[in-house]
Amino acid sequence: MMNQNSSRQTFTGHLEVLRWHFFRSFVAIFFGAIIVFFNKSFVFDKIIFACKENTFPTYVFLCELSEKLCIKDMPFILMNIEMAGQFMMHLLVSFVGGIIISFPYILYEFWSFVSPALYKNEKKISIVIFVIAFFLFIIGVLFGYYVIIPFSINFLSSYAVSGVIENNIHFISFIKTVTTIILTTGILFQLPLVIYCLTKFNLISPNQLIQYRRHAFVIILIAASVLTPPDVFSQILIGLPIFILYEFSIFISRISKPKS
């Protein structure tokens, strides 16, 4: 009985420690959100709304490749039809920005929770893993911002079933599309790292990843449809790089598979 109570107290203590890690992570997100909130002119005009201008780096790069790829105009205007629409989107952008800014600290909190259970050599490896996780997140965010968002906005804003219809896009729809894509790609780019950890714990194997490749592709498509705006174009733009990351994860699983 004493051992059972002791183990229960230990488990409870771990939960208490984990709770404080979550709390500090939330505080970091909160302060990051405050920074974004009080810099709304820069965040909205220079970052979010920059992707609807033909001077955006992605459009300039396409124009340099070929004149046929030049995007001269964005045939749509943003409008707000809700009283609290701009304020609520300001809060949403601040929250997403807070997550992006505080992501390194969130990784640190997670590492601080698991590191006491690791050996010295495992701690060194874990530091490398978390550094890789940070760079994968940044690459995912940049990929979403400079690749998926420009192509999605250009395609959806210029698509028309008739010349009678004018594209006056809801401001809330635009903001939700941008923030969802940025955060989703940042998270989904963690796939190789997740596969590495699962392989190290013998929870999956390279053969299983190959065997269930078709099932994984279906799951990826479903996840892309849930996490992205409800249009096939955006889902394909997100699904394709995730497919590539899955194939890369199979290679990671092969080289990281434990010998015993």
Secondary structure, DSSP 8 states (H G I E B T S, - for coil): -HHHHHHHHHHHHHHHHHHHHHHHHHHHHHHHHHHHHTTHIIIIIIIIGGGGSTTSHHHHHHHHH-GGG-------EEE--STTHHHHHHHHHHHHHHHHHHHHHHHHHHHHHHGGGS-HHHHHHHHHHHHHHHHHHHHHHHHIIIIIHHHHHHHHHH--S-TT---EEEHHHHHHHHHHHHHHHHHHTTHHHHHHHHHHTTS--HHHHHHTHHHHHHHHHHHHHHHS-S-HHHHHHHHHHHHHHHHHHHHHHHHH----
